[in-house]
Amino acid sequence: MDEMNKNFMSNNTAPVNDNGGFLWGLLGCCIPIVGLVLFLVWKDQKPRTAKAAGIGALVSVIIGILWYVVMFILGIGLAAAGM
């Protein structure tokens, strides 16, 4: 009887909603540190949602790096042109 109660209790958990939502990715893109934290927290329980948040954070970091590279190149170009 005790084993039967254990099986019932272990199977009586609520299903996890793991749809990999776009909004979690957008949040990760807008606030990359939040996306990274959500990825690390959810990577085992909600892998699809964690992946969306992590990709959003990664996209944000890549866009930021590209922005600084372009601004650096434009600054050097403008300085060389004497502006």
BELRA-V530099 format. One line per field, one symbol per residue. phi: phi as a letter, one per 30 degrees, with the letter a starting at -180 (. if undefined). psi: psi as a letter, one per 40 degrees, with the letter a starting at -180 (. if undefined). Layout:
phi = ???
psi = ???
This chain:
phi = .dddddddddcccddddbciedddddddddbedddddddddcdcdbdddddddddeddddddddddeddddddddddddddic
psi = ddddddddddefiiihhgefidddddddddgddddddddddedddgddddddddddddddddddddddddddddddddddef.
